[in-house]
Each structure stands twice: as structure tokens, then as C-alpha cells.
Amino acid sequence: MAFEATLNLENGIAKITLVGELDASVAPIFQEKIQEAASAHAQKLVLLMQGLNYMSSAGLRTLVFAKQKMGAQVKIYLIGTQEQVVEPIKQTGFHYSVIMLETYDPTVIEG
């Protein structure tokens, strides 16, 4: 399955929708969207991951890059992460660095 990453910036919140399989061959596409969000000085980064069905170690490295690039003050939310993608995130302990939610909750994210 092809990979897609689309960025939407609104009210200081950068939302990146991830679809398909995130591996080394497409990680630069995701990294470019993170760069755009950082350049726009987004205050929050929301990764909509419902459609992401695979993530390699390169994808995980890109998540770490996002945390570093956005800065410690920017909260990163992972929304709707599928189990096969959650596993490597938890195995590395990265889930302690982000907020994982099953669904997009405006009261939590936009509040």
C-alpha cells in the first residue's frame, strides 16, 4: 500500500494524517511534513494514525525526530494508532514522550 502524509495547520495545531506503510523509503515524506509544522511554529502536533497499518524502525526514528524538531514545549498526540504500530512505540518507551488517544478529542487537544 502506498504511503500518504497530509498536513493541515489550523489555530496553532498541526495535524498530519498518515496512511499506508511508513518505512525507510517514505520516511522523508513524513519528515518534510514535520519540518513544515515546525516552520509554522505549531503549538501542538497531532498525528492521525488510523490509516497507518505498518511502521518500520525508520518510521519510529521519524517520530523521535518530530519530538526533537518540534521542541519540548510542543505536545505530540498520536490518534487512533493501530496495535501493530503501537507495539514498537511501546517497546522503545516512546509512548512516554507522547500522548496516545484512541480518537480525536477536541476538549483534550484544543483545550
Secondary structure, 3 states (H helix, E strand, C coil): CCCEEEEEEECCEEEEEEEEEECCCCHHHHHHHHHHHHHCCCCEEEEEEEEEEEECHHHHHHHHHHHHHHCCCCEEEEECCCHHHHHHHHHCCHHHCCEEECCCCHHHHCC
